[in-house]
Amino acid sequence: MATTSEQIAAAGERLCMAPAALAAAVVEPGGRLLLDDVGSAVLLRRGWADDGAAEAVIVSRAGVPQDHPAVLATAAGWGCDRVRHQLTGRTLPVPAPGTGAPLVDRFRHLVARAATLVETAVALARDQDQLRTEDDGAPAPTADEAAHRAAVDVLGQLGLPVLSEQREDPTAAPGEAWIVLDPLDGTGNFVAGLPPWAFSAALVVGGWPVAGLVADLSSGRRWVGAAGRGAHRDGVPVSPREGSTVVVPSAPRRDSVVVPSTARRVRVSGCTAVDLCLVADGSAAAWHDVDRSGSHVYDVAGGLAILLAAGGVALTPDGEPLVLGPHAHELIRFVAAPDVASARELLRAVG
C-alpha cells in the first residue's frame, strides 16, 4: 500500500494521474493505492453495484491483472463479492477459502463479509423509529437486531456456537472454538448520531481471541488481527505504543473522572470496540474499566483479538492475563496496554 507522498508520486507516474487525484485513496477507508518495485500500480475503490453486491472497483491499473493476489486480498478484506474493472465492466468473483482451509482463514473471510452486510443493514434500518431498551436501560435500536441477523447469517456458516449481545448464551464445551460478536457497539452513540459506533466480532479458542475484526460503521475504518499474523487498520500494519491518552468506556459512578498519573488526558468515546483498536494501533496509550461496573465479553472480544495480534496485552485487576468465557451477562474488568509493564503501572494508578 502507498502510504507516503513519495509512494503516491511514484504511483501517479505509473498510472498517469496527478498525486492529488490519488491522495484520497491513502486516507479514505474505501480506497487503496497499491504499487510494487517493478513499475506496477493499481487504484481500487470500494463500492456497490446496482444489484446491491459489494465490489472492489479497479479505477486505474498499470501492469496489474484483475486477479492479482493483492487485488483479491483487498476485495476480500472489504467483504466484497467481486472485483470489477471500471473501464471494461468485467467482473471477477472473490474466491473464498475452501472447507479444508484453517479455521482462522475461513473466519477472517466470513467476518469481513459479515461486516459489510451489517454496514448495509444498519444504514437501511437507521431511519426506523422503533427503539427497545435493554435490561440496564441502554437503548436498543431496530438496527441492532438487523445487524445481528446479517452477521449470524454469514458467520453461522462456520458451524460454531455464536455468542451475541442479542441472544442467550450458546453451549460451548471447554476448549471448543466459539464466535462472539457485538452487532452494534456504541448504540447510544448511534441513536444520538455521535460517532463512533461499530460492528465487532472475534473467534475465541481456549479462552483466547485468536482472530477478530472491528468495523467503525460511522467512518468505514476497519481493524483486523489474528494471532501470529499481526494487526492492520485499513490494510496498514499497526502496533501499540506509549502515549499520554487513556480511553475509558464511561465516567465512573462518582461525579468526576480520575486521570491516572500515567496519563495527561482521559477520553470517553462510548464505543469500547473502537477504543481497544485505538490502543492496538497506537492512537491511545491504554484503556481500562477497573474503576467502573465492568464490560461484557461481546463488548471487548473483537478489539482484544486485534490488540493481542498487534502485540499488546490485557490484564485483569489482579495482574493476570484476561481469559474469555462464553457468558454474555458476566462482567469483566481489565486494562489494555502496549506491554505488561505499562499495564501494571496503570493498574497501580487506578487501583
BELHUKA-V774383 format. One record per residue. N is the residue number from 1. RES is the residue in one small letter. PSI is psi in whole degrees, 0 to 359 (NA if undefined). OMEGA is omega in degrees with one decimal (none if undefined). Layout:
n->(N	N)
res->(RES	RES)
psi->(PSI	PSI)
omega->(OMEGA	OMEGA)
This chain:
n->(1	2	3	4	5	6	7	8	9	10	11	12	13	14	15	16	17	18	19	20	21	22	23	24	25	26	27	28	29	30	31	32	33	34	35	36	37	38	39	40	41	42	43	44	45	46	47	48	49	50	51	52	53	54	55	56	57	58	59	60	61	62	63	64	65	66	67	68	69	70	71	72	73	74	75	76	77	78	79	80	81	82	83	84	85	86	87	88	89	90	91	92	93	94	95	96	97	98	99	100	101	102	103	104	105	106	107	108	109	110	111	112	113	114	115	116	117	118	119	120	121	122	123	124	125	126	127	128	129	130	131	132	133	134	135	136	137	138	139	140	141	142	143	144	145	146	147	148	149	150	151	152	153	154	155	156	157	158	159	160	161	162	163	164	165	166	167	168	169	170	171	172	173	174	175	176	177	178	179	180	181	182	183	184	185	186	187	188	189	190	191	192	193	194	195	196	197	198	199	200	201	202	203	204	205	206	207	208	209	210	211	212	213	214	215	216	217	218	219	220	221	222	223	224	225	226	227	228	229	230	231	232	233	234	235	236	237	238	239	240	241	242	243	244	245	246	247	248	249	250	251	252	253	254	255	256	257	258	259	260	261	262	263	264	265	266	267	268	269	270	271	272	273	274	275	276	277	278	279	280	281	282	283	284	285	286	287	288	289	290	291	292	293	294	295	296	297	298	299	300	301	302	303	304	305	306	307	308	309	310	311	312	313	314	315	316	317	318	319	320	321	322	323	324	325	326	327	328	329	330	331	332	333	334	335	336	337	338	339	340	341	342	343	344	345	346	347	348	349	350	351)
res->(m	a	t	t	s	e	q	i	a	a	a	g	e	r	l	c	m	a	p	a	a	l	a	a	a	v	v	e	p	g	g	r	l	l	l	d	d	v	g	s	a	v	l	l	r	r	g	w	a	d	d	g	a	a	e	a	v	i	v	s	r	a	g	v	p	q	d	h	p	a	v	l	a	t	a	a	g	w	g	c	d	r	v	r	h	q	l	t	g	r	t	l	p	v	p	a	p	g	t	g	a	p	l	v	d	r	f	r	h	l	v	a	r	a	a	t	l	v	e	t	a	v	a	l	a	r	d	q	d	q	l	r	t	e	d	d	g	a	p	a	p	t	a	d	e	a	a	h	r	a	a	v	d	v	l	g	q	l	g	l	p	v	l	s	e	q	r	e	d	p	t	a	a	p	g	e	a	w	i	v	l	d	p	l	d	g	t	g	n	f	v	a	g	l	p	p	w	a	f	s	a	a	l	v	v	g	g	w	p	v	a	g	l	v	a	d	l	s	s	g	r	r	w	v	g	a	a	g	r	g	a	h	r	d	g	v	p	v	s	p	r	e	g	s	t	v	v	v	p	s	a	p	r	r	d	s	v	v	v	p	s	t	a	r	r	v	r	v	s	g	c	t	a	v	d	l	c	l	v	a	d	g	s	a	a	a	w	h	d	v	d	r	s	g	s	h	v	y	d	v	a	g	g	l	a	i	l	l	a	a	g	g	v	a	l	t	p	d	g	e	p	l	v	l	g	p	h	a	h	e	l	i	r	f	v	a	a	p	d	v	a	s	a	r	e	l	l	r	a	v	g)
psi->(139	128	348	163	326	318	322	317	319	317	323	320	319	326	358	46	147	143	324	331	345	344	322	329	343	333	341	134	335	18	150	133	113	142	164	190	4	20	5	146	155	139	122	146	144	139	185	136	174	332	5	358	139	135	149	113	125	108	317	148	154	107	18	114	158	331	22	138	323	325	314	323	321	315	318	319	331	355	33	153	329	167	133	134	120	321	314	339	359	136	154	124	148	119	146	151	145	169	340	0	157	147	319	318	318	322	313	321	313	324	328	319	318	318	322	318	323	317	314	316	318	320	320	336	353	341	6	132	353	128	120	174	131	170	330	8	358	146	146	88	163	327	330	312	321	321	318	311	317	319	315	327	327	307	337	343	341	345	23	156	139	120	130	152	334	1	169	160	139	168	116	119	153	130	351	145	143	163	139	136	150	106	324	90	137	42	327	318	316	313	322	345	26	107	155	163	152	159	138	138	150	152	122	130	121	30	359	128	105	348	146	164	137	123	116	103	346	339	340	354	147	135	136	154	154	144	129	357	359	182	152	146	115	43	352	130	141	162	153	163	163	151	194	1	127	131	144	156	332	170	147	173	329	179	343	158	125	127	114	155	344	358	161	341	154	134	144	114	337	11	95	321	314	321	313	326	328	328	319	323	6	3	326	153	328	167	149	158	25	338	22	188	344	173	162	157	324	336	326	342	313	313	325	319	319	318	312	321	329	350	4	181	158	120	141	169	338	9	11	153	140	128	134	146	156	63	99	330	358	133	135	151	142	171	145	130	170	328	172	318	314	329	317	327	321	321	318	324	326	0	NA)
omega->(173.7	-180.0	-177.4	179.2	178.0	179.1	177.8	179.1	179.4	178.4	178.5	177.9	-177.8	-176.5	-177.5	180.0	177.4	178.0	-179.7	178.8	-177.3	-172.1	-177.2	-178.4	-179.9	-175.4	-179.1	178.9	-178.3	178.4	175.7	174.5	-175.1	176.9	177.2	-175.6	-175.9	173.6	-179.4	178.3	177.9	175.6	-178.6	172.4	178.9	179.7	-179.6	178.5	-179.1	-179.8	178.0	179.9	176.2	-175.4	165.0	-172.7	175.2	-179.7	179.2	-179.7	176.6	178.6	-178.3	178.1	-177.2	-178.9	177.6	-178.5	-179.5	177.2	179.8	179.0	177.2	179.5	179.0	179.5	175.6	-177.0	-177.0	176.5	-172.9	172.9	179.8	174.1	-173.0	-175.4	-175.0	-176.6	-179.3	-179.9	-179.9	179.9	176.1	-176.9	176.6	175.9	179.0	-178.8	178.7	180.0	177.6	-178.1	-179.1	179.8	179.7	177.2	-177.6	178.6	-176.0	-177.8	175.1	177.4	179.0	-179.3	179.2	178.0	176.1	178.7	179.6	-178.4	-180.0	179.2	-178.1	-176.6	-170.7	179.6	177.8	-169.9	-177.7	-177.8	176.2	178.3	177.5	-179.2	-179.2	178.7	-178.9	178.7	178.1	-176.5	177.3	-179.4	179.3	-179.5	177.9	178.8	178.7	-177.6	-178.8	-178.2	-176.3	177.4	-178.6	-175.3	177.2	179.7	178.6	178.7	-179.6	172.8	-179.2	175.5	-179.0	175.6	-173.1	-175.4	175.3	-178.1	175.9	173.8	-179.9	179.9	177.2	-179.7	179.9	175.3	175.8	-178.4	175.4	-179.2	169.0	-174.2	-178.8	178.1	-176.4	-177.5	176.9	176.1	-178.4	-179.3	-178.9	-175.6	-177.6	-178.5	4.1	164.8	-165.9	166.6	-176.8	178.6	179.3	170.1	-176.3	178.0	-180.0	179.9	-178.1	175.2	-171.8	176.0	-178.8	176.0	171.2	178.2	175.2	-174.5	179.3	-177.6	-176.4	179.3	177.0	171.2	175.9	178.3	176.6	-178.7	179.0	-177.4	178.5	-179.0	-178.3	169.9	-177.9	174.4	-177.8	178.2	-180.0	175.9	179.5	178.9	177.7	179.4	-175.0	-178.6	174.9	177.0	-179.3	-175.1	-176.7	173.3	177.4	-175.7	178.5	-168.5	-175.2	176.4	179.2	176.4	-178.8	179.1	-179.5	-174.5	171.8	-179.7	175.9	179.6	176.3	-178.1	-177.5	-179.6	-173.7	-178.3	179.1	179.6	-179.1	176.9	177.4	173.6	-179.5	-176.4	175.1	178.2	176.7	-176.7	-174.7	175.7	174.8	172.9	-171.9	177.5	178.6	-174.0	-179.3	-177.5	176.5	-176.6	-179.2	177.1	-165.2	-169.0	-178.5	178.5	177.9	178.5	-179.4	178.3	-178.6	178.4	-179.9	179.9	178.8	-178.4	174.1	-178.0	175.2	-179.9	176.9	174.3	-179.2	176.2	-178.8	176.3	-175.1	174.9	-176.9	-176.7	-171.2	-173.1	178.3	178.6	178.9	178.5	-179.6	171.3	175.6	-174.0	-179.4	-176.5	-176.6	-177.2	-179.3	176.7	179.7	176.9	177.8	177.1	178.2	-175.7	-175.5	-176.1	none)
